[in-house]
């Protein structure tokens, strides 16, 4: 018999989820943090405390320094390009063009692919070819249309490396950003645009003074989501390029994988994981604080 107003029923329903999250998320985060301060860098566990020694050695490691630089370059290119391309596509589709649904679905289609599939596709597209085979993929297209000056080694060129990976990520997520901006544009009252137009404002002024302020929360949320993706990117790099020549495509998550599961250096791998968590937290925590303040 159900008692009306029983306050314990909802608690009983959510308790298993709370316990599971506490153990398998926060519990494992705590365990990873503990391992990062130990000497466990072999198959056999060694819980001898070494303090911040693993972190000191990690930041002195040349590969990790390259990884942080690659992450910074990838994040700036990826986030900036997705925001600009997504906003441009959203503005174009918001003009109520014919076949809007087709274009919208076409731009969103890359989101249906996993990063692994995208990595395989762009690995072939950016394959520079060879002397025996000649140019293939994108380079072959440039050769056919007479744009030979654009032919390059892509991910096999240490000077390009991570930038080629960023192109693949932009292709996959610019449509997602477009959808966010399009939803924001469609939520702006049409009366505001009409009133501004009647007052003599041109399209640029309407966009700059009316639309952009309304889109700031969308932009902020998109930066959080895209930045979070870029900081912990792994599967796209793994499927597309690997570490690349001279670690030009390497990222911290790939370094962590090699260190932990190929080198059995569990303490160092845990240190990389904690640093990734802290980097992601730099984006997530300000977002959560802002959200809680608005709700309050």
C-alpha positions in Angstrom: 0.0 0.0 0.0 1.5 3.3 -1.1 1.5 6.0 1.5 0.7 9.5 0.2 3.5 11.9 0.5 6.1 9.1 1.2 9.3 11.0 1.0 11.5 7.9 1.1 10.4 6.4 -2.2 12.3 8.9 -4.5 15.4 8.5 -2.3 15.3 4.7 -2.6 15.0 5.0 -6.4 18.0 7.3 -6.8 20.2 5.7 -4.2 21.6 3.0 -6.5 22.6 5.6 -9.1 24.2 7.8 -6.4 26.2 4.8 -5.1 27.3 3.8 -8.7 28.4 7.3 -9.5 30.2 7.7 -6.2 32.2 4.4 -6.7 32.8 4.3 -10.5 33.4 8.0 -11.1 34.5 9.9 -8.0 35.9 6.8 -6.3 38.1 6.0 -9.4 39.1 9.7 -9.7 40.3 9.5 -6.1 42.1 6.2 -6.8 43.8 7.7 -9.9 44.9 10.7 -7.8 46.4 8.4 -5.2 48.3 6.3 -7.7 49.8 9.5 -9.2 51.6 10.1 -6.0 53.1 6.6 -5.8 56.0 4.7 -7.3 53.8 2.3 -9.3 55.6 2.3 -12.6 55.8 -1.4 -13.2 53.5 -4.4 -13.6 53.8 -5.1 -9.9 52.0 -2.5 -7.7 54.2 -0.3 -5.6 52.4 2.1 -3.3 55.5 3.9 -2.0 54.7 7.6 -1.7 56.9 9.9 -3.9 54.9 13.1 -3.6 54.9 15.3 -6.7 57.9 13.5 -8.3 55.8 12.0 -11.1 54.4 15.4 -12.0 57.9 17.0 -11.9 59.3 14.3 -14.3 56.2 14.6 -16.5 56.6 18.3 -17.1 60.3 17.8 -17.7 59.4 15.2 -20.4 59.9 16.6 -23.9 57.0 14.5 -25.3 54.6 15.9 -22.8 55.8 19.5 -23.5 55.1 18.9 -27.2 51.7 17.4 -26.3 50.7 20.5 -24.3 51.7 22.7 -27.2 49.8 20.5 -29.7 46.7 20.7 -27.4 46.9 24.5 -27.3 47.2 24.8 -31.1 44.4 22.2 -31.7 42.1 23.9 -29.2 42.5 27.4 -30.6 42.1 26.2 -34.2 39.2 23.8 -33.5 37.1 26.0 -31.2 37.6 29.2 -33.1 36.9 27.6 -36.5 33.8 25.7 -35.3 32.3 28.9 -33.8 32.9 31.0 -36.9 31.8 28.3 -39.4 28.8 27.3 -37.2 27.7 30.9 -36.8 28.0 31.6 -40.6 26.1 28.5 -41.5 23.4 29.3 -38.9 23.0 32.8 -40.3 22.7 31.5 -43.9 20.1 28.9 -43.0 18.2 31.4 -40.9 17.4 33.3 -44.1 14.5 30.7 -44.7 16.2 29.4 -47.8 14.6 26.7 -50.0 15.6 23.2 -49.0 16.6 24.4 -45.5 16.0 20.9 -44.0 18.3 19.3 -46.6 21.2 21.7 -45.8 20.6 21.5 -42.1 20.8 17.7 -42.2 23.7 17.8 -44.6 25.8 19.9 -42.2 24.8 17.8 -39.2 25.6 14.5 -41.0 29.2 14.3 -39.8 27.9 14.2 -36.2 26.5 10.8 -37.0 30.0 9.4 -37.4 32.2 8.4 -34.6 35.7 9.9 -34.2 37.2 6.6 -35.3 35.2 6.6 -38.6 36.2 10.3 -39.2 39.8 9.5 -38.5 39.8 6.7 -41.0 38.1 8.9 -43.7 40.5 11.8 -43.2 43.5 9.5 -42.9 42.8 8.6 -46.6 41.9 12.1 -47.7 45.1 13.6 -46.2 47.3 10.8 -47.4 50.1 12.6 -49.3 50.7 9.6 -51.6 54.1 8.4 -52.8 56.4 8.5 -55.7 55.1 5.2 -57.0 51.4 6.0 -56.5 51.5 9.7 -57.1 49.2 12.1 -55.3 46.0 10.7 -53.8 43.1 12.1 -51.7 43.0 15.8 -51.3 46.4 16.3 -53.0 45.1 14.5 -56.1 42.1 16.9 -56.2 44.4 19.9 -56.0 46.5 18.4 -58.8 43.4 17.9 -61.0 42.2 21.5 -60.6 45.6 23.1 -61.0 46.2 24.1 -57.4 49.5 22.4 -57.0 50.8 25.0 -54.6 48.3 23.6 -52.0 49.8 20.1 -52.2 51.6 19.2 -49.0 52.4 16.3 -46.7 49.5 17.0 -44.3 49.8 14.8 -41.2 53.2 13.5 -42.4 54.6 17.0 -42.3 55.8 17.9 -38.8 55.0 21.6 -39.5 51.4 20.8 -40.1 50.7 17.7 -38.0 48.1 18.5 -35.4 46.5 21.2 -37.7 45.5 18.4 -40.1 43.8 16.6 -37.3 42.0 19.9 -36.4 40.6 20.1 -39.9 38.9 16.7 -39.4 37.5 17.7 -36.0 36.2 21.0 -37.5 34.4 19.1 -40.3 32.7 16.9 -37.7 31.6 19.5 -35.2 31.0 22.7 -37.1 27.5 21.4 -38.0 26.8 20.8 -34.3 27.8 24.4 -33.5 25.5 25.5 -36.4 22.6 23.7 -34.8 23.3 25.5 -31.4 23.4 28.9 -33.1 20.4 28.2 -35.3 18.3 27.3 -32.2 19.5 30.6 -30.6 18.6 32.6 -33.7 15.2 31.1 -34.0 14.6 31.9 -30.3 15.1 35.7 -30.8 11.8 37.5 -31.3 11.2 38.6 -34.8 9.7 41.9 -33.5 13.1 43.0 -32.3 14.7 42.7 -35.8 11.7 44.4 -37.4 11.8 47.3 -34.9 15.5 47.8 -35.4 15.0 47.8 -39.2 12.2 50.4 -38.9 14.5 52.6 -36.8 17.0 52.5 -39.7 19.5 49.8 -38.6 21.2 47.9 -41.4 21.8 44.2 -41.3 25.2 44.5 -39.8 23.9 46.7 -37.0 21.1 44.3 -36.3 23.5 41.4 -36.2 26.1 43.2 -34.0 23.8 45.0 -31.5 20.8 42.6 -31.3 21.6 39.1 -32.4 25.1 38.7 -31.0 24.1 39.7 -27.4 21.4 37.1 -27.5 23.8 34.5 -28.7 26.4 35.1 -26.0 25.1 32.2 -23.8 25.1 29.9 -26.8 28.7 30.9 -27.6 29.8 30.4 -24.0 28.2 27.0 -23.9 29.7 26.0 -27.2 33.2 27.0 -26.0 32.8 24.8 -23.0 31.6 21.8 -25.0 34.2 22.2 -27.8 37.0 23.0 -25.4 36.2 20.0 -23.3 36.3 17.8 -26.5 39.6 19.3 -27.7 41.4 18.8 -24.3 40.7 15.1 -24.1 40.8 14.2 -27.8 42.1 10.7 -28.3 40.2 8.5 -30.7 40.4 10.8 -33.7 44.1 11.1 -33.3 44.5 7.4 -32.7 42.6 6.4 -35.8 43.9 9.2 -38.1 47.6 9.7 -37.4 48.9 8.3 -34.2 51.7 10.3 -32.7 52.9 11.4 -36.1 56.4 12.3 -37.1 58.4 13.9 -34.2 55.2 13.7 -32.1 53.7 16.4 -34.3 50.2 14.9 -33.8 50.6 13.6 -30.3 48.2 14.7 -27.5 48.2 14.0 -23.7 45.5 11.4 -23.9 47.5 9.4 -26.4 50.6 9.8 -24.3 48.6 8.5 -21.3 47.5 5.5 -23.3 51.0 4.6 -24.4 52.4 5.2 -20.9 49.8 3.3 -19.0 48.8 0.4 -21.2 51.9 -0.1 -23.3 54.6 0.9 -20.9 52.9 -0.2 -17.7 54.0 3.1 -16.1 50.8 3.4 -14.1 51.8 6.3 -11.8 52.9 8.4 -14.7 49.8 7.6 -16.6 47.7 8.5 -13.6 49.5 11.8 -13.4 48.7 12.6 -17.0 45.0 11.7 -16.3 44.9 14.1 -13.3 46.4 16.9 -15.4 43.8 16.3 -18.1 41.1 16.4 -15.4 42.4 19.7 -14.1 42.6 21.2 -17.6 39.0 20.2 -18.3 38.0 21.6 -14.9 39.3 25.0 -15.9 36.5 25.1 -18.4 33.8 23.2 -16.6 34.0 24.9 -13.1 33.4 28.5 -14.3 30.5 27.2 -16.4 29.0 25.5 -13.4 29.5 28.5 -11.1 27.8 30.8 -13.7 24.9 28.4 -14.1 24.4 28.0 -10.3 24.4 31.8 -9.9 21.8 32.2 -12.6 19.6 29.6 -11.0 20.0 31.2 -7.5 
